Amino acid sequence: MTKIDPGYVLIIDDNKDICGLLSLLLEHAGYETQQGYDGDTAIKLLSQREPDVLLLDSIIPEPNGMAVLANAHILYPQLPVIIITGNAGILSAVCAIKAGAWDYLPKPFDNNRVLELVYRAMQTRWGKHDSNCKANRDTKTRIAEIMGNSPEIQTVAKDIIRVAHTDFSVIIQGETGTGKELVARNIHLSSRRAKGVFIPVDCGAIADSLIENELFGHEKGSYTGADQVRAGKFEAAEGGTLFLDEIANMSLSAQAKLLRVLQERVVYRIGGNRPIPVNVRVLAASNECLLDAVVKGVFREDLYYRLNEYVIRIPPLRKRHEDILFLAHRFMTETCIELGKAALDFSIAAKETLLRYPWPGNVRELRAVIRRAALVAEQEVGIEDLGLEIKTAAGTPSPLTQKPYLEAIQNFCFEGASLKAITQLNIGEIERIIIQDTLKKTGNNKAEAARRLNIDYKTLYSKLKKINTGEVK
């Protein structure tokens, strides 16, 4: 069998030995696997991350296999689910297939049959041919590496994979700084136009009087100063992709001419009468809802519907907390390499601050904050290195980011103590306050608190034990 790129297979069976055997077989074939033994665990794991294939026993502790199948299809309608069943359960497997399962796997297993089913399910999930499957997996990996792997970004990756192979016009919506151009570039890289050029145009940075010249070009002598022929961006992007960022800033006149180009697939240079055929895919982006702009009368309705063949919405950073620390570490590593510094880590207080900050400037703001912190921090990035202010409900800065708070912490230092002792004492006090504050916010849910603090449960338990015994003053 052709060796494939790793894929993620979730295995759910109440028999741990079977789970272990399947996991060993699939991991040896190059797949990543995860196991669960009951319905509750299955639904929890599904909500945390989308698998490429789900191997699901039809008879598991409640909720049963059919309930898990229903939940899986609500979360991920295109997910291939292979039902595991004993010989006596063939009828239930048939019922499961009628309910949406992709295929079934009878016990006892034939190893080659397992690998064949998972392989074909993977192809069904990501593409009909090996090359498509690999390209789609490459796209998913690339998006995770640059934008994060939260469920929200996984949805964006799926949107990119779904629309990239077409020539659909796409509207990419998201607040400033969320990564709209990154998404557009990855649509281009994942398309059959990838060998062509990708040309971005910031419509918000070009004056109304110049936008048509920028897009369509001009003929020699068409206006004062036009001393030579100039091709526009449409001609320059021939065979490739043209990305129109902040398209809502275009004048209604320019919008009308853009619509004509999209419909007729020809451009007319300013001052010219000769139609120039163009083969260009157009991707457009806006930080506001274009339909709202249509209602306001500042965006043409006919152009909106011409561009609106597919829409990708990028959630703001504050809506995908799982990506914040991942991106912060990524930007920190990149900046430390650029500065020739040893890699820096974040203190627990700094991590809590990063997670609590609302990031109005989204990923672009996070990158700027981390670059500054990498420059000013010496051994570990503290909250004072971030330079952020967290607003409370009352609108006042959080005490964690105020100088008076930091000065109060310093009062715990004992005169004459070594720098190491003073530092450790301060760290312990800060940790105590942050841990107790986080537990309060999570209703004393220690597992959730550990997740928010980006530490494992055992570490949190150990720190709480020290706090409760008075080892942390």
C-alpha positions in Angstrom: 0.0 0.0 0.0 1.2 3.5 -0.8 2.6 5.2 2.3 0.6 8.3 3.1 1.1 11.4 5.2 0.1 11.1 8.8 -3.6 11.5 9.6 -5.4 11.7 12.9 -7.6 8.7 13.7 -9.8 8.6 16.8 -10.5 5.1 18.1 -13.5 4.5 20.5 -14.0 1.0 21.9 -14.8 -0.2 25.4 -12.2 -3.0 25.0 -8.9 -1.3 25.9 -6.9 -4.2 24.3 -8.7 -3.7 20.9 -8.0 0.0 21.2 -4.4 -0.7 21.8 -4.0 -3.1 18.9 -5.7 -0.8 16.5 -3.6 2.2 17.7 -0.4 0.2 17.3 -1.3 -1.0 13.8 -2.3 2.5 12.6 0.6 4.3 14.2 3.0 1.8 12.6 1.4 2.8 9.2 2.1 6.5 9.9 -1.1 7.7 11.5 -1.6 9.7 14.7 -4.2 8.1 17.0 -6.1 8.8 20.2 -8.2 6.4 22.2 -11.4 6.5 24.2 -13.5 3.8 25.9 -17.0 5.3 26.4 -19.5 7.7 24.9 -18.8 10.6 27.2 -15.0 10.5 26.4 -15.8 10.1 22.7 -17.9 13.3 22.6 -15.4 15.2 24.7 -12.5 14.2 22.4 -14.6 15.0 19.3 -15.4 18.5 20.7 -11.7 19.2 21.3 -10.3 18.3 17.9 -11.7 17.0 14.5 -10.3 13.6 13.5 -9.7 12.7 9.9 -11.4 9.3 10.5 -13.4 8.0 13.5 -13.3 4.3 14.4 -16.4 3.7 16.6 -17.6 0.6 18.4 -21.3 0.2 18.0 -21.7 -1.0 21.7 -20.0 1.3 24.2 -21.1 2.6 27.7 -23.6 5.4 27.5 -24.1 7.5 25.4 -24.0 4.6 23.0 -22.4 4.3 19.6 -25.4 5.7 17.7 -25.6 8.7 19.9 -21.9 9.4 19.4 -22.4 8.9 15.6 -25.1 11.5 15.7 -23.0 14.0 17.7 -20.0 13.4 15.3 -22.1 14.3 12.3 -23.5 17.4 14.0 -19.9 18.6 14.7 -18.3 17.4 11.5 -20.8 16.6 8.7 -18.1 15.3 6.3 -16.3 13.1 8.9 -16.0 9.4 7.8 -17.1 7.1 10.6 -16.2 3.4 10.5 -18.4 1.3 12.8 -16.6 -1.5 14.7 -18.9 -4.5 15.3 -18.9 -8.1 16.4 -20.4 -10.8 14.2 -23.6 -10.6 16.2 -23.8 -6.9 15.5 -23.9 -6.8 11.7 -27.6 -5.7 11.9 -26.6 -2.7 14.1 -23.8 -1.9 11.7 -26.2 -1.8 8.8 -28.5 0.5 10.8 -25.5 2.7 11.6 -24.6 3.0 7.9 -28.2 4.0 7.2 -27.7 6.6 9.9 -24.7 8.0 8.2 -21.7 5.8 9.0 -19.2 5.5 6.2 -18.5 1.7 6.5 -18.2 -1.0 9.1 -15.3 -3.1 10.4 -16.2 -6.7 11.7 -14.4 -8.4 14.6 -12.1 -10.2 14.6 -10.0 -7.8 12.5 -8.0 -8.4 9.4 -5.1 -6.0 9.6 -5.0 -5.3 5.9 -8.7 -4.7 5.9 -8.3 -2.1 8.7 -5.6 -0.3 6.9 -7.5 -0.4 3.6 -10.7 1.0 5.2 -8.9 3.8 7.0 -6.8 4.7 3.9 -9.9 4.9 1.7 -11.8 6.9 4.4 -8.9 9.3 4.5 -9.1 9.8 0.7 -12.8 10.3 0.9 -12.3 12.9 3.6 -9.5 14.9 1.9 -9.7 14.2 -1.8 -10.3 11.5 -4.4 -6.7 11.0 -5.4 -3.5 10.6 -3.5 -2.1 13.9 -4.8 -5.3 15.8 -3.6 -5.2 14.0 -0.3 -1.6 15.1 0.3 -2.2 18.6 -0.9 -5.2 19.0 1.5 -3.2 17.6 4.4 -0.3 20.0 3.6 -2.8 22.9 3.6 -4.2 21.8 7.0 -0.7 21.5 8.5 0.4 24.8 7.0 -2.6 26.7 8.5 -2.1 25.1 11.9 1.6 26.1 11.9 0.9 29.8 11.1 -2.5 30.5 12.6 -3.0 27.9 15.4 -5.0 24.7 15.8 -8.1 25.8 17.6 -11.5 24.4 16.4 -12.2 27.8 14.8 -9.0 27.8 12.8 -9.6 24.1 11.8 -12.9 25.3 10.4 -11.1 28.0 8.4 -8.6 25.4 7.1 -11.6 23.2 6.0 -13.1 26.2 4.2 -9.8 26.8 2.4 -9.5 23.2 1.3 -13.1 23.1 0.2 -12.9 26.1 -2.1 -9.3 26.2 -3.1 -9.6 23.8 -6.1 -12.4 25.8 -7.6 -12.3 29.1 -9.4 -15.0 30.6 -7.1 -14.7 34.2 -6.1 -14.3 34.3 -2.3 -15.1 36.9 0.3 -12.8 36.7 3.4 -14.3 38.5 6.4 -12.6 39.3 9.7 -11.5 42.1 11.9 -8.3 44.0 11.2 -5.2 41.9 12.0 -6.9 38.5 12.0 -4.9 37.2 9.0 -7.2 37.7 6.0 -4.2 37.9 3.6 -2.7 34.8 5.1 -6.0 33.0 4.3 -6.0 34.4 0.7 -2.4 33.3 0.1 -3.2 29.8 1.3 -6.2 29.6 -1.0 -3.8 30.5 -3.8 -1.1 28.0 -2.7 -3.7 25.2 -2.5 -5.2 25.9 -5.9 -4.3 24.9 -9.4 -3.1 28.5 -9.9 -0.4 28.0 -7.3 2.3 28.2 -10.0 1.0 31.6 -11.0 1.5 34.9 -9.2 -0.4 36.1 -6.1 -0.9 39.9 -6.2 -2.4 41.7 -3.2 -3.9 45.1 -3.6 -4.8 47.2 -0.5 -7.9 49.1 -1.7 -7.9 51.2 1.5 -4.5 52.6 0.8 -5.1 53.8 -2.7 -6.9 57.1 -3.5 -10.2 56.8 -5.4 -8.6 58.7 -8.3 -5.9 56.1 -8.7 -7.6 52.8 -8.0 -8.8 52.2 -11.6 -5.3 53.0 -12.9 -3.9 50.5 -10.4 -6.3 47.7 -11.3 -6.7 48.3 -15.1 -3.6 50.2 -16.2 -3.4 53.0 -18.8 -2.4 53.7 -22.4 0.3 56.1 -23.3 -1.0 59.6 -23.5 -4.3 58.8 -21.7 -3.7 61.6 -19.3 -1.0 64.2 -18.4 2.1 62.3 -17.2 1.1 59.0 -18.8 4.3 58.9 -21.0 4.2 55.1 -21.4 1.9 52.1 -21.4 1.3 50.6 -18.0 -0.4 47.3 -17.3 -2.7 47.1 -14.3 -2.9 44.5 -11.6 -5.4 42.4 -13.5 -2.9 41.9 -16.4 0.0 41.4 -13.9 -2.0 38.6 -12.2 -2.7 36.7 -15.4 -3.0 33.0 -14.6 -2.8 33.6 -10.9 -4.8 35.2 -8.1 -5.7 38.9 -7.4 -6.4 39.7 -3.7 -8.4 42.8 -3.2 -8.1 43.8 0.5 -10.6 46.1 2.1 -12.7 46.1 -1.0 -15.4 48.1 0.7 -13.2 51.2 0.4 -13.5 51.2 -3.4 -15.6 54.0 -5.0 -19.0 53.0 -6.5 -17.5 53.9 -10.0 -14.6 51.6 -9.5 -16.9 48.9 -8.2 -19.0 49.1 -11.4 -15.9 48.6 -13.6 -14.7 45.8 -11.4 -18.0 44.0 -11.9 -17.7 44.4 -15.6 -14.3 42.8 -15.6 -15.5 39.9 -13.4 -18.5 39.3 -15.8 -16.7 39.7 -19.1 -13.2 38.6 -18.2 -11.7 41.4 -20.1 -10.1 44.7 -19.0 -9.9 48.1 -20.8 -6.9 50.2 -19.9 -7.6 53.9 -19.1 -7.6 55.7 -22.5 -7.8 52.4 -24.4 -10.6 50.8 -26.5 -9.0 47.3 -27.0 -10.4 44.6 -24.7 -7.6 42.6 -23.1 -8.7 39.1 -22.0 -7.7 38.2 -18.4 -7.6 34.8 -16.6 -7.5 35.8 -13.0 -9.2 34.5 -9.8 -10.4 37.3 -7.5 -10.4 37.0 -3.7 -11.8 39.9 -1.7 -11.5 40.8 1.9 -13.3 43.3 4.3 -13.2 44.0 8.0 -16.9 44.8 7.9 -19.9 42.8 6.7 -20.2 43.6 3.0 -24.0 43.0 3.2 -24.2 45.8 5.8 -22.3 48.0 3.3 -24.8 47.1 0.6 -27.7 48.2 3.0 -25.9 51.5 3.6 -25.6 52.1 -0.1 -21.7 52.2 -0.2 -21.3 48.8 -1.9 -23.0 47.6 -5.0 -25.5 44.8 -4.5 -24.7 43.2 -7.9 -21.0 43.2 -7.1 -21.6 41.7 -3.7 -23.5 38.8 -5.2 -20.9 38.3 -7.9 -18.1 38.0 -5.3 -20.2 36.1 -2.8 -19.7 32.7 -4.3 -18.1 31.5 -1.1 -17.4 33.3 2.3 -14.7 32.5 4.8 -15.1 34.2 8.2 -12.0 34.5 10.5 -12.9 34.8 14.2 -11.1 37.4 16.2 -8.3 36.3 18.5 -10.3 36.9 21.6 -12.7 34.2 20.4 -10.0 31.5 20.0 -8.0 31.5 23.3 -6.3 28.2 22.4 -4.3 30.0 19.7 -3.0 32.9 21.9 -0.2 31.2 23.7 0.7 29.1 20.6 1.1 32.3 18.5 2.9 34.1 21.4 5.5 31.3 21.6 5.9 31.3 17.8 6.5 35.0 17.6 8.8 34.9 20.6 10.9 32.2 19.0 11.1 34.0 15.7 12.0 37.3 17.3 14.7 35.8 19.6 16.3 34.2 16.5 16.2 37.6 14.8 17.8 39.3 17.8 20.3 36.5 18.4 19.0 35.9 21.9 18.5 32.7 23.7 14.9 31.5 23.7 12.7 33.2 26.3 9.7 31.7 28.1 6.7 33.4 29.7 6.0 33.6 33.4 2.7 32.3 34.6 1.5 35.8 35.3 2.5 36.9 31.7 0.5 33.9 30.3 -2.5 34.8 32.3 -2.3 38.4 31.1 -2.0 37.3 27.5 -5.1 35.1 27.9 -7.1 37.8 29.6 -6.3 40.7 27.3 -9.1 41.3 24.6 -6.7 41.9 21.7 -8.5 44.5 19.8 -5.8 44.5 17.2 -5.9 40.7 17.0 -2.8 38.7 15.8 -1.1 41.8 14.4 -1.2 43.4 17.9 -0.1 40.2 19.6 2.9 40.0 17.3 3.9 43.6 18.0 3.6 43.0 21.8 5.7 39.9 21.7 8.4 41.4 19.6 8.7 44.3 22.1 8.7 41.8 25.0 11.5 39.8 23.4 13.6 42.9 23.1 13.2 44.2 26.7 13.0 40.9 28.7 16.2 39.4 29.9 15.6 35.9 31.3 11.8 35.4 31.5 9.0 37.5 30.1 7.0 39.1 32.9 3.8 41.1 32.8 5.7 44.3 33.0 7.6 43.3 29.7 4.2 43.0 27.9 3.1 46.6 28.5 -0.6 45.6 28.5 -3.5 46.9 30.6 -6.4 44.6 31.3 -9.6 46.4 31.9 -12.0 45.1 34.6 -15.8 45.3 34.3 -15.7 48.6 36.0 -13.3 49.9 33.4 -10.2 50.1 35.6 -6.9 48.4 34.8 -6.4 45.0 36.4 -4.1 45.0 39.4 -1.9 42.5 37.7 -0.7 45.1 35.3 -0.5 48.1 37.6 2.8 49.4 39.0 1.3 49.8 42.5 0.6 46.0 42.5 4.1 45.2 41.5 5.4 47.5 44.2 3.2 45.8 46.7 4.7 42.5 45.7 8.1 43.9 46.4 7.1 44.6 50.0 7.2 40.8 50.6 11.0 41.0 50.0 13.2 40.8 53.2 16.0 43.3 53.5 19.4 41.5 53.2 18.0 38.5 51.4 19.8 37.3 48.3 18.5 38.2 44.8 17.6 34.6 44.2 15.6 34.3 47.5 13.8 37.6 46.8 12.9 36.5 43.2 11.6 33.2 44.3 9.5 34.8 47.1 7.9 37.2 44.6 7.3 34.4 42.0 5.6 32.3 44.7 3.3 35.2 45.8 2.4 36.0 42.2 1.6 32.4 41.5 -0.5 32.1 44.6 -2.6 35.2 43.6 -3.0 34.1 40.0 -3.9 30.5 40.8 -6.5 31.5 43.4 -7.9 34.1 41.1 -8.2 31.5 38.2 -9.8 29.0 40.5 -12.4 31.6 41.5 -13.2 32.3 37.9 -13.6 28.6 37.0 -15.8 27.9 40.1 -12.9 25.9 41.6 -12.7 23.6 38.5 -9.1 22.6 38.8 -8.9 20.9 35.4 -10.2 24.1 33.7 -7.9 26.3 35.8 -4.9 24.2 34.7 -6.0 24.5 31.1 -6.2 28.3 31.3 -2.8 28.5 33.0 -1.3 26.2 30.4 0.1 23.8 33.0 -0.8 20.2 33.6 -3.1 19.1 36.4 -0.3 17.5 38.5 1.7 20.8 38.5 -1.4 22.7 39.6 -2.1 20.2 42.3 1.5 20.4 43.6 1.3 24.2 43.7 -2.0 24.2 45.5 -0.6 21.7 48.1 2.2 24.2 48.8 -0.3 27.1 49.0 -2.5 25.2 51.4 0.3 24.1 53.7 1.7 27.7 53.8 4.9 27.0 51.9 3.9 29.9 49.6 3.6 33.1 51.7 
